[in-house]
Amino acid sequence: MNDLDFAGFLVSRVCHDLVGPMGAVVNGLEVLEDETDAAMRADALRIVTQSAGQALARLQFLRIAFGAAGSAGAELDLSEVGRLVNGLLEGGKVRLDWQAAHVHWPKDWAKLLMNAALVAADALPRGGDVIVKTAQAGSAPSFLVRASGAGAKIFAEAEKAVRGETENAGLDARGIQPFLAYRLAERVGTSLSVSASEGAVEVKAG
């Protein structure tokens, strides 16, 4: 895959993740403009507020996980990373159990962890739990992300992408994110592995 296609798919993924909450904001504003019933206006305002908050949380997550936020060589506080991942998942069917150490990691390692958490969350179409564990302070970065729930599954396209196999993998705007995780792992000099068992998917690095 050339870099232009890679960038285009990533932009499409960002738009895909934002169009839902932003569409809800627009719909809610239209109701507020036309509706006179107080109860209906209150419901519309609640939807606008929730959807705007969801869009903001997704933007904050994607800015770090997909983008180039922060200077070269920067480090990120894993507590803040946990807040961003939790914001992304909050209000949905996936619950986060963040058990990461209270340390700072190099930016690309932190981005890899965020993308691994997203791969795990996407493996839970019916919802469930994502547990994130990391190496303790003073150790080289490493992590284990476990997704568990009914119907937990890593799709073949995502599994291939995590291994860097893009040829004939059927990658699209949604499937490009696991390939980003592979590229990040390659950049920090580690391997990323995904394994599946009954009702669970694990993503490991380091």
C-alpha positions as CSV (number, residue, x, y, z in Angstrom):
1,M,0.0,0.0,0.0
2,N,1.4,3.4,-0.9
3,D,1.4,6.2,1.5
4,L,-1.2,8.2,-0.3
5,D,-3.7,5.4,-0.1
6,F,-2.8,4.9,3.5
7,A,-3.4,8.5,4.4
8,G,-6.6,8.6,2.5
9,F,-8.0,5.6,4.3
10,L,-7.0,7.1,7.6
11,V,-8.8,10.3,6.9
12,S,-11.9,8.3,5.8
13,R,-11.8,6.4,9.1
14,V,-11.7,9.7,11.0
15,C,-14.7,11.0,9.1
16,H,-16.5,7.7,9.6
17,D,-16.0,8.0,13.4
18,L,-17.2,11.6,13.5
19,V,-20.1,11.6,11.1
20,G,-22.5,9.8,13.6
21,P,-22.3,12.1,16.5
22,M,-22.0,15.2,14.3
23,G,-25.1,14.1,12.4
24,A,-27.0,13.7,15.7
25,V,-25.9,17.3,16.7
26,V,-27.3,18.7,13.4
27,N,-30.6,16.8,13.8
28,G,-31.0,18.0,17.4
29,L,-30.4,21.6,16.3
30,E,-33.0,21.3,13.6
31,V,-35.5,20.1,16.2
32,L,-34.6,23.0,18.5
33,E,-35.2,25.4,15.7
34,D,-38.6,24.1,14.8
35,E,-40.0,22.6,18.0
36,T,-42.1,24.6,20.5
37,D,-42.9,21.7,22.9
38,A,-40.8,22.1,26.1
39,A,-40.3,18.4,26.6
40,M,-39.3,17.8,23.0
41,R,-36.8,20.7,23.2
42,A,-35.3,19.3,26.4
43,D,-34.8,15.9,24.7
44,A,-33.3,17.6,21.7
45,L,-30.9,19.6,23.8
46,R,-29.9,16.5,25.7
47,I,-29.1,14.7,22.4
48,V,-27.1,17.7,21.2
49,T,-25.1,17.9,24.4
50,Q,-24.3,14.2,24.5
51,S,-23.5,14.0,20.8
52,A,-21.2,17.0,20.9
53,G,-19.4,15.5,23.9
54,Q,-19.0,12.2,22.1
55,A,-17.6,14.0,19.0
56,L,-15.1,15.9,21.1
57,A,-14.0,12.8,22.9
58,R,-13.4,11.0,19.6
59,L,-11.5,14.0,18.2
60,Q,-9.3,14.1,21.3
61,F,-8.5,10.4,20.9
62,L,-7.9,10.4,17.2
63,R,-5.7,13.5,17.3
64,I,-3.2,11.5,19.4
65,A,-3.8,8.0,18.2
66,F,-3.9,8.8,14.4
67,G,-2.2,12.2,14.3
68,A,1.2,13.9,14.9
69,A,0.3,15.7,18.1
70,G,3.3,16.5,20.3
71,S,6.9,17.2,19.4
72,A,9.3,14.5,18.2
73,G,10.6,12.5,21.1
74,A,7.7,13.6,23.3
75,E,6.4,11.4,26.1
76,L,2.8,10.9,27.1
77,D,1.4,10.2,30.5
78,L,-0.4,6.9,30.5
79,S,-3.0,8.2,32.9
80,E,-4.0,10.8,30.2
81,V,-3.9,8.1,27.6
82,G,-6.4,6.1,29.7
83,R,-8.6,9.2,30.0
84,L,-8.7,9.5,26.2
85,V,-9.5,5.8,25.6
86,N,-12.2,5.9,28.2
87,G,-13.7,9.0,26.6
88,L,-13.8,7.3,23.3
89,L,-15.6,4.2,24.7
90,E,-17.8,6.0,27.2
91,G,-21.5,5.7,26.6
92,G,-21.1,2.7,24.3
93,K,-21.3,-1.0,24.8
94,V,-17.7,-1.5,25.7
95,R,-16.4,-0.9,29.2
96,L,-12.8,-0.1,30.0
97,D,-10.7,-1.4,32.8
98,W,-7.5,0.6,32.7
99,Q,-4.7,-1.0,34.7
100,A,-1.8,0.8,33.2
101,A,1.2,1.9,35.3
102,H,1.4,5.6,36.3
103,V,4.3,6.3,34.0
104,H,5.2,8.3,30.9
105,W,5.9,6.5,27.6
106,P,7.5,7.6,24.4
107,K,4.7,9.1,22.2
108,D,4.8,6.3,19.6
109,W,4.5,3.6,22.2
110,A,1.5,5.4,23.7
111,K,-0.1,5.7,20.3
112,L,0.5,2.0,19.7
113,L,-1.3,1.2,23.0
114,M,-4.2,3.5,22.0
115,N,-4.5,1.7,18.7
116,A,-4.3,-1.7,20.3
117,A,-7.1,-0.7,22.7
118,L,-9.2,0.3,19.6
119,V,-8.4,-3.0,17.8
120,A,-9.6,-4.8,21.0
121,A,-12.8,-2.7,21.3
122,D,-13.6,-3.3,17.6
123,A,-13.5,-7.0,18.3
124,L,-16.6,-6.7,20.6
125,P,-19.5,-6.1,18.3
126,R,-22.0,-6.9,21.0
127,G,-20.1,-5.1,23.8
128,G,-18.0,-6.4,26.6
129,D,-14.9,-5.4,28.6
130,V,-11.5,-4.2,27.5
131,I,-8.7,-4.7,30.1
132,V,-5.4,-2.8,29.6
133,K,-2.3,-3.8,31.5
134,T,1.2,-2.4,31.0
135,A,4.7,-3.0,32.2
136,Q,5.5,-1.4,35.5
137,A,7.6,1.7,36.1
138,G,11.3,1.2,35.2
139,S,10.6,-1.6,32.7
140,A,10.7,-1.4,28.9
141,P,7.3,-0.6,27.5
142,S,5.0,-3.6,26.9
143,F,1.3,-4.2,27.2
144,L,-1.5,-6.7,27.1
145,V,-5.0,-5.6,26.0
146,R,-7.7,-8.2,26.5
147,A,-11.2,-7.9,25.0
148,S,-13.9,-10.2,26.4
149,G,-17.6,-10.5,25.6
150,A,-20.2,-12.4,23.7
151,G,-19.2,-12.8,20.1
152,A,-15.7,-11.5,20.6
153,K,-13.9,-11.9,17.3
154,I,-10.9,-10.5,15.4
155,F,-11.9,-10.4,11.7
156,A,-9.6,-11.9,9.2
157,E,-8.9,-8.6,7.5
158,A,-7.9,-7.0,10.8
159,E,-5.7,-9.9,11.8
160,K,-3.9,-9.7,8.5
161,A,-3.5,-5.9,8.8
162,V,-2.0,-6.3,12.3
163,R,0.6,-8.6,10.7
164,G,1.3,-6.0,8.0
165,E,-0.3,-8.2,5.3
166,T,-2.2,-5.7,3.1
167,E,-2.1,-7.4,-0.3
168,N,-5.5,-9.0,-0.9
169,A,-6.5,-8.1,2.7
170,G,-9.6,-6.2,1.6
171,L,-8.6,-3.1,3.6
172,D,-10.9,-0.2,3.6
173,A,-11.5,2.9,5.7
174,R,-12.5,0.9,8.7
175,G,-9.9,-1.9,8.3
176,I,-7.0,0.5,7.9
177,Q,-6.7,1.2,11.7
178,P,-5.2,-2.2,12.5
179,F,-2.6,-1.6,9.8
180,L,-1.7,1.7,11.5
181,A,-1.1,-0.3,14.7
182,Y,1.3,-2.6,12.7
183,R,3.1,0.5,11.3
184,L,3.5,2.0,14.8
185,A,4.8,-1.3,16.2
186,E,7.3,-1.5,13.4
187,R,8.4,2.1,14.1
188,V,9.1,1.4,17.8
189,G,10.9,-1.9,17.0
190,T,8.5,-4.3,18.5
191,S,6.1,-7.0,17.3
192,L,2.3,-6.8,17.7
193,S,0.4,-10.1,18.1
194,V,-3.3,-10.9,18.2
195,S,-4.8,-14.1,19.5
196,A,-8.4,-15.2,19.9
197,S,-10.1,-17.8,22.1
198,E,-13.7,-18.4,23.0
199,G,-15.2,-15.1,23.9
200,A,-11.9,-13.2,24.1
201,V,-9.3,-11.4,21.9
202,E,-5.8,-10.4,23.2
203,V,-3.5,-7.9,21.7
204,K,0.1,-7.9,22.9
205,A,3.3,-5.9,22.3
206,G,6.8,-5.8,23.9
